[in-house]
Structure formats: C-alpha cells, structure tokens
Amino acid sequence: MHPPQLLILESDDAAPGAYGRIGLRHALRRAGLPPSACRVQRLGDFLSREATPASAAGFAAWLITGPATPAASVDEAVERLAALHAPVALTRQLRSGERAAAPGEAVIELDPRTPLEATAAVLAALAQQARPQAALAAERHLLKRQHDGLSKEMSRLNEELRMAMKIQRGFLPDDVPGFGPLSVGVMWRPAGYVGGDLYDVVRLDEHHVGVFVVDAVGHGIPAALMSIYIRQILKQRELTPGRGGGYRLIEPGETLRRLNEHLLDLGHGATALATAVVGVLDTRSGELRVARAGHPLPLLLRRGEPAEVIGPEGPMLGVFACEHFDQQTLRLRDGDRLLLYSDGFELAFPNPERPGDAPGRLRASERYVEEFGTFADAPADEAMQRFRDRLEAETGSLHPPDDLTLVCLAVDGAWGDEAALRAAA
C-alpha cells in the first residue's frame, strides 16, 4: 500500500531555511510522512510543465511563496492543483507590515510562525485526505463521462423523435377545406412527440366526402408506426376492373372489416389493436353512413334538441376474424354539428381532486360532453379554438395522459339537392 504523497512547491524567493530542511523532514516523518512520500519542486518548474505530478492515489500540495512571488503565479498554481483535486496548503512569507489577501475557499492558510510540528500535522492530514479525494475525483470523472454519453444519446433520440413527428404529421391533412355547406374543425394533440391517433376528411368524388378517426392502441412510437400503417391500408374508394376505369365507394362497415383483417395478419399483440369510426357523407342530401369499431360514440348536436350519440355496434379492430361492423345512416341538417373523437377526453377534463388522491392523479369524468356542447352555437373553427383554450386551462394539459383527436363536421346551409329545390321553387 503506497503512502500518501505530498508535493512541496517553493517559489524562488521563498526562504525554506526558516523552517529548517532537516527539522521539516523530521516533523513530517513524525506526522506519518516519510521522505519517500514527499517531493520538493520549484514553483516555476511546476508552472512551466504541461504534465503535473500526480499519482493514482492522489496527492496534497504545500505551496510556499516569498514576498516577491507574483499573485498571478499563486493563483495559477492553485487553479492547476484544484483541477487535479489536490488539497492545497499555502504559506506566504511577507515583508514586515504587509498583509496577505485572503486565500481561496479550497486553500488552507498556514502562518509561517506556526510551530513546525503543527504545520507537519496539518500537511499529514491533507495528505490523508488526498487518497479518498482522488477516488472521488475519478468517480466524478466516470460519472461525467456517463452523463455526457447519456446526454448525447438523449439528444440523438430527441432528434429522431422530432423527425418522427414531422413524418407522422405529413400523413395528416394540413388544412381541411369546406364542402358546400359543410365546414370542418380539427384538433390533433398527441401525448408526446408522436401518437397513435390519426384522422382525415377527404373528397371521394364529386358528391361524397370520406371521414375517419382512428386510435391505435398504445402511445409513442409503436402506436405512431401502427397509425401510419393503418393510414396506408384504410381505403374508402377503390378502382373497379374493366376498360372503363371506374371506381366504387367502399361502405364504412366494409372498410372496417378489411382493416380488421389486415391487423389480424400482423399477428396478435397490443400494438396491432385499434379503434375507429368511419363515415361517408353524400353532399347532395346530407346523408351520412357511419360504422364504428370499439371507438367512442360520435356525438350529434342539433339545435333545440338534446345531444345524441350515434351508436352503430362494432368490436375493436385486430381481435377476432370475420367480424361484422354495423352501419348506421342519418341525415345531417342545417345547424347540425357531428363530433368524432378519440378517447382521452375523460381525463383531459378531470374531476376535482379528492382528499387522499395521489399527487398528479387525474380522475376521469364526463365533463368533456358538456364542453362539446359549446360547438352547437358557433362555426367549426371558432368553436374549436374556444375548445382548445378551455382544454389548455385544465389540470395536466401540458402533459396529457393520452392522445386527443377531435373532428367537428358543421353544417351551415342547405345541401345540393335542397338548394336546387329551393331555387326551382
């Protein structure tokens, strides 16, 4: 086992004879520091070298300066020693009447008039501290390397997630146009960078508009990848064989049946599950055919009437083969608002906390249904912005526990057939 090491740094104008070289060695030996554990070096030599004496076990330093030693040299030496995590003692020999500036926080000031035995005891104590201090320094260095590596990895993951967010947003419509008397308001808010929700409102042909909201089970990247896969295979229109190059619209129930079979082909697992609601709207009459697969029930808001849920039956996607998805037909009228949404709103508008609730726990409620009611008396975009403002004022809105998607189909005016009849009359 190697003894502690003491590095004695003397400036050129220091007067070590005041201590007595032989007396110093004897005092250090009695304090537990034999000559082999000590090394004397000129301060100028120490500062001129790039490599600083050190050992794996650590070392302490005793800096002895004279009256003419520049303060900058002392500060530089202390700074270098501090970088090596070496305990430092400083003895300054001053001119008569001169007062020394206060040493740094990491430096122990030793008065030249202190008895040699007391000085040696302090230096031995510092040397004893050097070994554990060097071990701590090595541990800090290792932890810093680990921290730097983790920070680099987190930065890389952050960049990848941002890229994933841009890619997923590319599969969602940037702007949903109106279709005659129909206007559309949309809110898509993933719980993180990416999420498992997706939606679309798209013109299928001259007289039909397709709409869907899908929620892939789970959160984060797995759910986002599943949503992108679903977006690629979910079809509401297909070409028909033959020379005419025609097409046909796929009924909502059939769309869900096909999607269910595709998910089953992926194999069983939580990431191959999803819920969905799909609809096809005839813009001539306002007739909407809608099917649902384990998804929250669409909500119909009609002037002067209570809110009504649209409830065709249908199981979750990706669970059982040969499933049948019921289809419901309704007619949207002037002033109607139809809301298609994913789950998660029951926690986005939570009940107040109760005594004894865990910190940060959100208690599910149906307050969101009341908030949805505000869409009944305003244009889709205006109502959606007001809804966003209310949502952001809720507890936990900055870190939602689930993805949130809301599509509002707002009818303000007459459909094509109705407008033609009115014009003819």
C-alpha positions in Angstrom: 0.0 0.0 0.0 1.6 3.3 -1.1 1.7 6.1 1.5 0.0 9.5 0.8 2.0 11.9 -1.4 2.9 15.5 -0.5 4.1 17.9 -3.2 6.0 20.9 -1.8 6.2 23.8 -4.2 8.6 26.6 -3.3 8.9 29.9 -5.1 12.3 31.3 -6.0 12.1 33.9 -3.3 10.8 31.7 -0.6 13.1 31.1 2.5 12.6 27.4 3.4 15.5 27.8 5.8 13.1 29.5 8.2 11.7 26.0 8.8 14.9 24.1 8.6 15.1 21.4 6.0 16.2 18.7 8.4 13.7 19.8 11.0 10.9 19.8 8.5 11.7 16.2 7.4 11.7 15.0 11.0 8.4 16.7 11.7 6.8 15.3 8.6 8.2 11.8 9.5 6.7 12.0 13.0 3.4 13.1 11.4 3.4 10.0 9.2 5.0 11.3 6.0 8.4 9.7 5.4 10.8 11.4 2.9 9.8 8.9 0.1 6.2 10.3 0.3 7.3 13.9 -0.2 8.7 15.7 -3.2 10.1 19.2 -3.4 9.7 21.2 -6.7 10.3 24.8 -7.7 7.1 26.7 -8.4 8.4 28.0 -11.7 9.2 24.5 -12.9 5.7 23.3 -11.9 4.0 26.1 -13.8 6.2 25.6 -16.9 5.3 22.0 -17.4 2.2 20.8 -19.1 2.1 17.5 -17.2 1.6 18.0 -13.5 3.0 15.5 -11.0 0.3 13.2 -9.7 -0.4 9.6 -8.7 -3.3 7.3 -8.9 -3.6 7.5 -5.1 -3.8 11.3 -5.2 -1.6 13.9 -3.5 -1.7 17.0 -1.4 0.3 20.2 -2.1 2.1 22.7 0.1 2.7 26.0 -1.7 5.5 28.2 -0.1 5.8 31.7 -1.5 8.1 34.6 -0.8 7.4 38.4 -0.6 8.1 38.9 -4.4 6.1 35.9 -5.7 3.5 37.3 -8.2 -0.1 36.8 -7.1 -0.9 35.6 -10.6 1.6 32.7 -10.2 0.0 31.7 -6.9 -3.5 31.8 -8.4 -2.4 29.8 -11.4 -0.8 27.1 -9.2 -3.8 26.9 -7.0 -6.1 26.6 -10.1 -4.0 23.8 -11.5 -3.9 21.9 -8.3 -7.7 22.3 -7.8 -8.2 20.9 -11.3 -6.3 17.8 -10.1 -8.5 17.7 -6.9 -5.4 18.1 -4.7 -5.9 19.6 -1.2 -3.7 22.7 -1.0 -2.0 24.4 1.9 -0.4 27.9 1.4 2.4 29.5 3.4 3.2 33.1 2.4 6.3 34.8 3.6 5.5 38.5 3.7 7.5 41.7 4.2 7.2 43.3 7.6 3.8 45.1 7.9 2.5 43.6 4.7 -1.0 41.9 4.8 -1.8 38.9 2.7 -5.0 38.7 0.6 -7.5 36.1 1.7 -6.8 32.7 0.1 -9.4 30.9 -2.0 -12.0 28.6 -0.4 -10.1 25.5 -1.4 -6.8 26.6 0.2 -5.7 26.3 3.8 -3.6 29.2 5.0 -0.6 28.2 7.2 1.1 31.0 9.1 4.9 30.9 8.8 5.1 31.5 12.6 3.1 28.3 13.2 5.3 25.7 15.1 6.8 23.1 12.7 5.1 20.2 14.4 1.7 21.8 13.9 2.4 22.6 10.3 3.5 19.0 9.7 0.4 17.6 11.3 -1.8 19.8 9.0 0.1 18.7 6.0 -0.2 15.0 7.0 -3.9 15.4 7.5 -4.2 16.9 4.0 -2.2 14.1 2.5 -4.5 11.6 4.2 -7.4 13.3 2.5 -5.8 13.1 -0.9 -6.4 9.4 -1.4 -10.2 9.5 -0.9 -10.4 12.8 -2.7 -8.6 11.3 -5.7 -11.0 8.4 -5.7 -14.0 10.8 -5.6 -12.4 12.7 -8.5 -12.1 9.5 -10.5 -15.7 8.6 -9.7 -16.8 12.1 -10.7 -14.9 11.8 -14.0 -16.5 8.5 -14.7 -20.0 9.8 -13.9 -19.3 12.9 -16.1 -18.4 10.6 -19.0 -21.6 8.6 -18.4 -23.6 11.8 -18.1 -22.1 13.1 -21.3 -22.8 9.8 -23.1 -26.4 9.8 -21.9 -26.9 13.4 -22.9 -25.6 12.7 -26.3 -27.9 9.7 -26.6 -30.9 11.7 -25.4 -30.1 14.4 -27.9 -30.0 11.8 -30.7 -33.3 10.3 -29.5 -34.8 13.8 -29.3 -33.8 14.5 -32.9 -35.2 11.1 -34.1 -38.5 11.8 -32.3 -38.7 15.2 -33.9 -38.2 13.7 -37.3 -40.8 11.0 -36.5 -43.2 13.8 -35.5 -42.6 15.5 -38.9 -43.2 12.3 -40.7 -46.4 11.5 -38.9 -47.8 15.0 -39.4 -47.1 14.5 -43.1 -49.7 11.8 -43.1 -52.3 14.1 -41.7 -54.0 16.8 -43.8 -52.5 20.3 -43.4 -55.8 22.0 -44.0 -59.3 20.6 -44.3 -61.4 22.5 -46.8 -65.1 23.0 -46.7 -67.5 21.0 -48.8 -70.5 23.2 -49.7 -72.4 23.9 -46.5 -70.1 21.6 -44.6 -67.1 23.1 -42.7 -64.7 21.1 -40.7 -62.8 21.9 -37.5 -59.9 19.6 -36.3 -57.8 19.2 -33.2 -55.0 16.6 -33.1 -52.8 16.6 -30.0 -50.5 13.6 -29.3 -49.5 12.9 -25.7 -45.8 13.1 -26.8 -43.9 13.9 -29.9 -45.9 11.3 -31.8 -49.1 9.4 -31.0 -51.5 6.7 -32.2 -54.3 8.9 -33.3 -55.0 9.8 -36.9 -57.8 11.4 -38.9 -58.8 12.5 -42.3 -61.6 14.3 -44.1 -61.2 13.9 -47.9 -63.4 14.3 -51.0 -64.0 10.8 -52.5 -65.8 12.1 -55.6 -67.9 14.9 -56.8 -70.7 14.1 -54.4 -69.1 12.2 -51.5 -66.8 13.0 -48.6 -65.0 10.4 -46.5 -64.1 10.9 -42.9 -62.5 8.8 -40.3 -60.8 8.9 -36.8 -58.6 6.0 -35.8 -56.9 5.3 -32.4 -54.1 2.8 -32.5 -53.8 1.2 -29.0 -50.8 2.5 -27.0 -48.7 5.6 -27.1 -45.5 6.9 -28.5 -43.5 5.4 -31.4 -45.2 1.9 -31.6 -48.6 3.5 -31.8 -47.4 6.1 -34.2 -46.0 3.4 -36.6 -49.2 1.5 -36.3 -51.2 4.6 -37.2 -49.1 5.2 -40.3 -49.6 1.6 -41.4 -53.4 2.0 -40.9 -53.4 5.2 -42.9 -51.8 3.4 -45.8 -54.3 0.5 -45.9 -57.5 2.3 -44.9 -59.4 2.8 -48.2 -62.8 4.3 -48.7 -62.7 4.1 -52.5 -61.3 1.5 -55.0 -60.9 1.2 -58.7 -63.2 -1.3 -60.4 -61.7 -3.7 -63.0 -62.6 -3.2 -66.6 -61.9 -1.0 -69.5 -64.0 1.9 -68.2 -61.5 2.7 -65.4 -64.3 3.3 -63.0 -64.4 3.2 -59.2 -66.7 2.4 -56.4 -67.1 3.7 -52.9 -66.5 1.3 -50.1 -69.1 1.2 -47.4 -67.9 2.2 -43.9 -68.7 -1.3 -42.5 -66.7 -2.9 -45.3 -63.8 -0.5 -44.7 -63.6 -1.6 -41.1 -63.9 -5.3 -42.0 -61.0 -5.1 -44.3 -58.9 -3.1 -41.8 -59.6 -5.7 -39.2 -58.3 -8.5 -41.4 -55.2 -6.5 -42.2 -54.4 -6.0 -38.5 -55.0 -9.7 -37.8 -52.5 -10.5 -40.5 -49.8 -8.7 -38.5 -50.2 -11.1 -35.6 -51.7 -10.8 -32.1 -50.3 -8.1 -29.8 -51.2 -4.9 -28.1 -49.7 -2.8 -30.9 -51.9 -4.5 -33.6 -55.1 -3.2 -32.0 -57.1 -0.1 -32.8 -60.5 1.5 -32.6 -62.0 3.5 -35.4 -65.1 5.4 -36.7 -65.6 5.8 -40.4 -68.2 7.7 -42.4 -69.2 8.5 -45.9 -71.2 11.7 -46.5 -73.4 12.5 -49.5 -73.0 16.2 -50.1 -76.2 16.3 -52.2 -78.5 15.2 -49.5 -76.5 15.3 -46.2 -76.9 11.6 -45.8 -74.1 10.1 -43.7 -73.4 6.4 -43.4 -71.2 5.6 -40.4 -69.7 2.5 -38.8 -67.7 2.1 -35.6 -65.1 -0.4 -34.2 -64.8 -0.1 -30.5 -64.5 3.6 -30.7 -66.1 6.3 -28.6 -69.6 7.1 -29.8 -69.9 10.1 -32.2 -72.0 12.9 -30.7 -74.7 14.7 -32.7 -75.5 18.3 -31.6 -78.8 19.5 -33.1 -80.4 22.9 -32.4 -83.1 22.8 -29.8 -82.6 19.1 -29.1 -80.5 17.2 -26.5 -77.2 15.8 -27.6 -77.5 12.4 -29.3 -74.9 9.6 -29.5 -74.6 7.8 -32.8 -74.2 4.1 -31.9 -73.6 1.5 -34.5 -72.1 -1.6 -33.0 -68.7 -2.9 -33.8 -65.8 -4.6 -31.9 -62.2 -3.4 -31.5 -60.0 -4.0 -34.6 -57.4 -6.7 -34.6 -59.0 -9.0 -32.1 -61.3 -11.5 -33.9 -61.6 -12.6 -37.5 -64.8 -12.5 -39.6 -66.2 -9.7 -37.5 -69.3 -7.7 -38.7 -69.5 -4.0 -38.3 -72.9 -2.5 -38.1 -73.7 0.6 -40.1 -76.0 3.5 -39.3 -77.4 6.1 -41.6 -78.5 9.6 -40.6 -79.1 12.9 -42.3 -77.3 16.0 -41.3 -79.3 19.1 -41.4 -78.6 22.8 -41.4 -77.2 23.8 -38.0 -76.1 20.3 -37.1 -72.7 19.5 -35.5 -71.3 16.0 -35.5 -68.3 15.3 -33.3 -65.9 12.4 -34.0 -63.2 12.0 -31.3 -60.8 9.6 -29.7 -60.7 8.6 -26.1 -58.7 10.5 -23.5 -61.1 13.5 -23.1 -62.5 11.9 -19.9 -59.0 12.6 -18.4 -58.4 15.9 -20.3 -61.4 17.4 -18.3 -60.9 15.6 -15.0 -63.0 15.8 -11.8 -61.5 17.9 -9.0 -59.1 16.1 -6.7 -60.3 14.5 -3.5 -58.5 14.4 -0.2 -56.1 11.5 -0.2 -55.7 11.3 -4.0 -52.2 10.6 -5.1 -50.3 13.8 -6.4 -50.9 14.3 -10.1 -53.7 11.7 -10.3 -56.4 12.7 -12.8 -59.9 11.4 -12.1 -61.9 10.6 -15.2 -65.2 12.5 -15.7 -67.8 13.2 -18.4 -67.3 17.0 -18.2 -66.0 16.8 -21.8 -69.5 16.1 -23.0 -70.6 19.5 -21.6 -67.6 21.1 -23.2 -68.5 19.5 -26.6 -71.9 21.3 -26.2 -70.2 24.6 -27.0 -69.8 23.6 -30.6 -73.6 23.9 -31.1 -73.7 27.7 -31.4 -70.6 28.7 -33.3 -68.7 28.0 -36.6 -66.5 25.0 -36.5 -63.1 26.9 -36.5 -64.3 29.4 -33.9 -65.7 26.7 -31.6 -62.6 24.6 -32.0 -60.3 27.4 -30.9 -62.6 28.1 -27.9 -62.4 24.4 -27.0 -58.6 24.4 -27.3 -58.5 27.4 -24.9 -60.7 25.6 -22.4 -58.6 22.4 -22.7 -55.3 24.3 -22.1 -56.8 25.7 -18.9 -57.4 22.3 -17.4 -55.1 20.5 -14.9 -52.5 18.4 -16.6 -53.0 19.9 -20.1 -49.2 20.4 -20.6 -48.6 16.6 -20.2 -51.8 14.9 -21.3 -52.0 11.2 -20.4 -53.5 10.2 -23.8 -53.6 11.3 -27.4 -56.5 13.6 -28.2 -58.2 14.0 -31.6 -61.4 15.8 -32.3 -63.1 16.3 -35.7 -66.2 18.6 -35.9 -68.4 18.4 -39.0 -70.5 21.6 -39.0 -73.4 22.1 -41.4 -74.5 25.7 -42.1 -76.8 25.9 -45.0 -78.7 23.7 -47.5 -77.2 20.6 -49.3 -77.1 20.5 -53.0 -80.5 18.8 -53.6 -82.2 21.1 -51.1 -80.6 24.2 -52.6 -81.8 23.1 -56.1 -85.3 22.5 -54.9 -85.4 25.9 -53.3 -84.1 27.5 -56.4 -86.7 25.8 -58.5 -89.5 26.9 -56.2 
